[in-house]
């Protein structure tokens, strides 16, 4: 379960690894980065860690800071981890040069402006757990539907409404 008490540390990780990306990419053109595999993969790994830290933030924190495109940050991590063979070099470079500095500034602002004692002691709602469980059910339903299970069987197993399953 994602815990409010860990949000600050995860944001600090985003700052650290974003700063690494900025330092690594400094002075590199697109061509230079693509030709320097050591730096290329270092940049890639640091961006991956930024995405993982963002993914592990509580949903409550992300919802309360909508200026940051959290789903895009997390999506980049998923591409780097699961679809690494399809990584677009230009997209990686543009992310490092254009997006990471913006994210870094936003997260530094969140760290400075948040009353962490108050945040950590805030109400423990179960929204995060419910969101994860619901998404897991949707993922299972998609796989079952792709394998030819009936809508009624999928509904019975996952607890999702038949009309929601039909939309998948």
N, C-alpha and C positions, 0 to 999 in steps of 0.2 A: 504494500500500500504506500502511496505517496504521502509523505508527512510534511506539514507546514514547517516543522523545525529544520528540514533539510533544504528548503528553498534557498535560503541565503547562501549556503555552501555551493549549491548548483549554479547559482548566479555568479559566484566567485570563480567557479570553474569556467563559465562562459567568458568571463573577463580574461582569465589567464590564457585560455586556448585561442581566443580571438586575438589577443595581443601577440601570441606566438605566430599566428597567420600573418598579421601585419608586418611583423619583423622579418619573417621568412620571405615574404613577397617583395619587400622593399628593394627597389632598383631592378626588379625583374620585368622584362617585357613578356608578352605571351609566349613568344618563340623561345626565349631563354628558359622560361619555366618548363615548357614541354620537353626541352632538350636536357634538362637537369633532373634526372629521375629521382635522385635523393631528395631534392627540395620539393619536387612535384608530389611525391608520396608523403612527405612530411606535412605539406599544406593540406593534402587530402585527409590525413589522419587527424589533424587538429580540427578541421571543419567537421569531421565525423564526431569527435568528442563534444564539440559545441552543440551539435544536433542531439546527441544523447543526453547531455545535461538539460537541454530545453525540453526534451521528451519527458524527463523524470521530474520536472517541476509539477507542482500540484495544478490540477485543472482550475482550481479556484484562483491561484496566482495568475495563471495565463489569462483567464477571463477578466480579471481585474486590471490587466495591462494589455488592452486590445491594440495599442499602437504598434506592437511588435507582431509580425506575421509568423506566429509560433508554428502553425501547420507547415509553412514553407520551410522554416528552419529544420523542423523534424523530418520533413519529406526529403530534404537534401541528405540527411543522415541515412535514411532508409535506402536511397539510391546508392550512396557510397558503400554501404554494408552489403546490401542484397543484390544490387544490379551494377556492381563495380565494373563489369565488362562493358557497360553501356555509358559510362561517364563521359560526358562531352567536355573535352579539354577547355574549350572556350567558356563554357558555363562555370567550370571550376575556377578558372582565372577570374572571370567577372564576379563571382561570389566573393573570392578572396579580396579583390581590389575595391569593389563597390559596396557589397552588402555587409561584409564583416565589420568595417568601421562604423557603419550606422548602428548595427546591432550592439557593438561594444559601447557606444555612447548611450544608447537606450538603457542597457543593463547597468552601466555605472550610475545612471540617474536613478534607476529603481533601487539600487543598493543604498544610495545616499538618502533617498526620500522616504524609505520605508522604516517605520518604527518596528524593528525586528522583535523586540520583546512582546509587543502587542500582537504582532502577526503570529508569532509562534504560539501564543496563548489564546489565539482566536478559537472560535467554536470548531469542534471536530465534526464537520458535516460528513456525510458518507457519499457525497456526490462523486468524488473521485473513484471510489470503489464501484459505485453503480455504473459510472461511465465506462470503466474498464470491462466490467462484466457484460454490459450491453454490447459493447463493441466485439467482445469475444463471441457472443451469441450470433451477432451478425456475420462475423467471419466464418463460423461453423455453418451457418445457414447457406452462405454463398457456396461453400465447398460441397455441401450436401446437394444443393440444387444442381450444381455442375455435374454431380455424379448420378443425377436422375432420381433422387428421392422425391416422393410426393410432397406437395405443399402441406398436407395435413400431418404427415409424419415429421416433417421439419418443424412445424409449429409445435407439435407435441413434445419433441425432443428439446428444442431450444427455448420454448416459451414465448416465441415471437408471434405476433398476429399474422394470420394468413395473408392479409392485404399488404403487410410490410414485406413479407417474403416474396410475394409476386413482383414487387418493385425492384428486387435485387437483380 
